[in-house]
């Protein structure tokens, strides 16, 4: 990853580990230096075919409160809430970031969901990334650009896992909590987090600045 480090990855960033019963997060604040993160954000805004999709909830169609794009290797489709994402080829910036994250994590990411929050009115509701297309053993690497936003986590009201809960899992030890994500931050959500926890990006109506978020995944 030496070439990418020279282009803006801060090799001196200290990794922070956040753990709860059934939850394992690895957080690198400012994994990308500010100038590099800003340059990549400009490139992503320009080269990604952003679109506003609609999903089906309780039988009704709703526009997503954000812009999205699904990039993936051939055959790596992804569907949620009645939405069949159109597969786009990897853009130059996304491909470069994928290579760096694969070297860091040891996993080969074959797909990427990009979200563009145009301001604080754009948001993401409570959910877990547990669709059947995704490899449940693989981590999800989340990379943030632009405005700082709160990343909220809470135990799942109905955990998907069929086995016994992790030791200590319960209301007393699993209170909801917040991870502020800033420009250039990297968050790695490791298994079995998606089986036991949900996450969300709540609205912040006074916020006028834009945020981009890239979540690298493993389909299959």
VEXVEXLO-985919 format. One record per atom (N, C-alpha, C): residue in one letter; y, x, z. Coordinates in steps of 0.05 Angstrom, whole numbers, plus 5000, padded with zeros to 4 digits. Layout:
AYXZ
...
This chain:
X497650175000
X500050005000
X502550175000
X502250434995
X504550614997
X506850544978
X506050464953
X508150394934
X509750154943
X508349954954
X509749714963
X511449774988
X510449955005
X512050025029
X514750155020
X514550314999
X517050434990
X518950234978
X517949994971
X519549784960
X520549584980
X519949635006
X521149455026
X519349365048
X516749415049
X515149345072
X515649555094
X516349455117
X516949625140
X514249695154
X513349945149
X510850035160
X510950075191
X513450065202
X513650105231
X513749845247
X513449615233
X513549355247
X511149335266
X511649245291
X509649205311
X508348935309
X505748925306
X504348675304
X504248535332
X504748275332
X504548115356
X502147915353
X500547895373
X498247715373
X498747475391
X498447235381
X498746985396
X496046845397
X495146805421
X492446685424
X492546455444
X491046245437
X490446015455
X487545955449
X486245785466
X483545705459
X483345575432
X481745695414
X481445595387
X483745675368
X485545835376
X487845915360
X488146225361
X488446345337
X488846625334
X490946685313
X493246775321
X495446845303
X496147135305
X496847255282
X497947525281
X500647515268
X502647615281
X505447585272
X506747855270
X507847905246
X509448145241
X512348065235
X514048075256
X516948015251
X518148215231
X519648115212
X521048285192
X519048475178
X516748375171
X514748535156
X516048635130
X517748475118
X519348565095
X522148625105
X523148855098
X525948915104
X527848715090
X530148675103
X531948455094
X532648475064
X533448715055
X534248735027
X531948675008
X529548765015
X527248714998
X526448414999
X526648295023
X526048005025
X528047845008
X530547915010
X532647764995
X532147794964
X531448034956
X530948084927
X528547924917
X526447924933
X524047774926
X524647474925
X526147374944
X526847084944
X528347014919
X530247174910
X531747124885
X529747114862
X527947304861
X526047314839
X524147074839
X523246984863
X521546754865
X522946494856
X525446474865
X527046234856
X527146214826
X527446444813
X527846444784
X525246414768
X523046534778
X520646554761
X518546344767
X518746204790
X516746004798
X517445734785
X515545584773
X516045314762
X516045104785
X518145094800
X518344914823
X518244624814
X517044454830
X517044164824
X516844004850
X517743754849
X517543574872
X515343384866
X513043414881
X510743254877
X510843004894
X509042824888
X508642584905
X505842574915
X505542484940
X502942454952
X502442164960
X499942094965
X499241824974
X498541825003
X500041655018
X499541625047
X499241325053
X497041245064
X496540965071
X496940785046
X496040885023
X496240724999
X498940714985
X500840864994
X503540874982
X504241154973
X505741174951
X506541424940
X509241514952
X509441764960
X511841874972
X512442144960
X515042184954
X515842454945
X515742644968
X514642884963
X514643084984
X517443174990
X518143215016
X520843295024
X521143605021
X520443714998
X520743994992
X519744034963
X520344264951
X519244334925
X516744514929
X514844494910
X512344644914
X511444764887
X509544944889
X508145044866
X505445154876
X503345114860
X500645214866
X499945434846
X499645674855
X498745904838
X495945974847
X494246044827
X491446104834
X490046234811
X487746354817
X485946454797
X484646214782
X483746254758
X482446034744
X480145904760
X480045644760
X477945504774
X478545444804
X480745544814
X481445504843
X483345274846
X482345034842
X483944794845
X484244724874
X486144544880
X486844474907
X487944184907
X486844024925
X487643744927
X488043664956
X490243514961
X490743404987
X492443144985
X491842955002
X493342695002
X493642574975
X491442584959
X491542464933
X492942624911
X493942864918
X495343034899
X493543254888
X493243254862
X491743464848
X493743664838
X493843894851
X495944094843
X495344214816
X497444234800
X497244364774
X497144664778
X495144794767
X494745084772
X496645234754
X498245404766
X500045584752
X499145874754
X499546044734
X498846324735
X500546474756
X499446694765
X500946854785
X503446974772
X505646934786
X508247054777
X508247344786
X509947514773
X509947794781
X510447844811
X512347704822
X512947754851
X510647664868
X509447424862
X507247324878
X504847514876
X504247614852
X502047794849
X502348054864
X504848154865
X505348394880
X504948354910
X505948124920
X505548064948
X502648014955
X501147884937
X498347844942
X496848104946
X497448304929
X496048564931
X496648694958
X499148684967
X499848804993
X498448665016
X498248395015
X497048245037
X493948275037
X492848305013
X489948355012
X489248625025
X490848825021
X490349085033
X490749075063
X492648915072
X493148885100
X490948735115
X490048515103
X488248335116
X485248395111
X484648525088
X481948565081
X480648325066
X482248115061
X481247885047
X482447865019
X480847775000
X481847734973
X482947444970
X485547414970
X486747154967
X486747074937
X485546844931
X485446754903
X487246524897
X488946444916
X490646214912
X493146234930
X495146084923
X497746094937
X499145834934
X499945714957
X501745484958
X504545574965
X506445524948
X509245594953
X510745344960
X512345354981
X514045134990
X516945224990
X518745064979
X521545124978
X523044904993
X524044975017
X525644795034
X528544825027
X529644635013
X532344665002
X534544675023
X534044545046
X535844555069
X534244445092
X535644395115
X534144295139
X533044015137
X533843865116
X532643605113
X529843615102
X529243825087
X526543865077
X524743965100
X522243865101
X520543915124
X517643895116
X515943945137
X513043925134
X511943785159
X510543565155
X509443415177
X506943545189
X505943435211
X503643545225
X501243525207
X499743755206
X497343765189
X495844025196
X493444045186
X491844285187
X490944355159
X490844605152
X489944685126
X486844705126
X485544475124
X482644465128
X481344315105
X482644305081
X481444175059
X478744295051
X476844145040
X474244245034
X474244475014
X476344494997
X476344714978
X476744984991
X477944995015
X478745245028
X476345365044
X476145625044
X474145765059
X474945755089
X473345615106
X474245585134
X474245855150
X472746055140
X472646305154
X475046495147
X476446425125
X478546605115
X481146545129
X482846745133
X485546705144
X487346585123
X489646485132
X491846395115
X494246575122
X495246705101
X497546885106
X500046745097
X501946715116
X504446575112
X506846765112
X508346765090
X510546955088
X513146795084
X515246855100
X517646695100
X520046845088
X521746705074
X524246815063
X526546625068
X528846745073
X531246585076
X531746485104
X532646235106
X533446125132
X531146125152
X531846165178
X529846155199
X529145865204
X526545815208
X525645545215
X523545565237
X523345345252
X521345325273
X518645255262
X516645395270
X513845345262
X512445235287
X512044975288
X510944845312
X507844825310
X506544855333
X503644835334
X502844665358
X500644505354
X499644335375
X496644305371
X495144245393
X492244185389
X491943935372
X489743935356
X489243705339
X488443465356
X489643235349
X488842985364
X485842925360
X484742995337
X481942955331
X480843205318
X479943405334
X479043655322
X476843605302
X476943765280
X475043735258
X472343855265
X472344065282
X469844215287
X467844025300
X465344055292
X463143885302
X461943995327
X462244255332
X461044385355
X462744345380
X461844475402
X463344455427
X466044595425
X468044505440
X470744625439
X470644915450
X472545075442
X472745345453
X473145335483
X472345545497
X472645555526
X475545535533
X476145355551
X478945315561
X480545125544
X479445005523
X480944825505
X481444565520
X483944485522
X484644245536
X487644225540
X488544005550
X491443955553
X492844155571
X491444245592
X492644425611
X493244705599
X491644785580
X491845055569
X492845065540
X493244825528
X493844815499
X496344645495
X498444695509
X500944555505
X502144635478
X503444445464
X504844515439
X506844745444
X507244905423
X509145125426
X510345185398
X512345365398
X513945415375
X513945715369
X513745785343
X514046055334
X516446055314
X518746165321
X520946185302
X520146385280
X520446305255
X519846485232
X522446545217
X522946805214
X525446895202
X524947025175
X527047105162
X526947235136
X525147485136
X523147485120
X521347715118
X519047715137
X518747505154
X516647495174
X513947435160
X511847545171
X509147495162
X507447385185
X506047165180
X504347035201
X501647005188
X499547105202
X496847085193
X495346895212
X494446665201
X493046465217
X490046505213
X488646605233
X485846675230
X484046445240
X481546445230
X479646245239
X479046275269
X478546055284
X478245775274
X480645605278
X483045725275
X485545585282
X485745305268
X485145285242
X485445035228
X483644815238
X481444885251
X479544685261
X480544555287
X482244695302
X482944605329
X485944555333
X487544655314
X490444635318
X491744525292
X494044395295
X495744305273
X498444465274
X499844465252
X502444585251
X504344415235
X506944465239
X509044315225
X511544475223
X513344405204
X516044515202
X517944275205
X519044235229
X520743995233
X523444005219
X524743785215
X527343765203
X529443895222
X531444015210
X533844115224
X536244035208
X537343795214
X539243665197
X541843815193
X542543985212
X545044135210
X544744395192
X542244465186
X541744705171
X542344665142
X543944835130
X544644815102
X543245015084
X542145225096
X540945445081
X538045385072
X537245525052
X534545485040
X532545675052
X530045575052
X527745745061
X525545725041
X524245945034
X521845955018
X519546035036
X517245915032
X514845985047
X512446005028
X511046235030
X508646275013
X506246295031
X504246125026
X501746135042
X499446205023
X498346445027
X496246555011
X493546465023
X491646365006
X489246235015
X486846345000
X484446255010
X481946324997
X480546054991
X480345994965
X478845754957
X475945834951
X474045664961
X471245714956
X469845864978
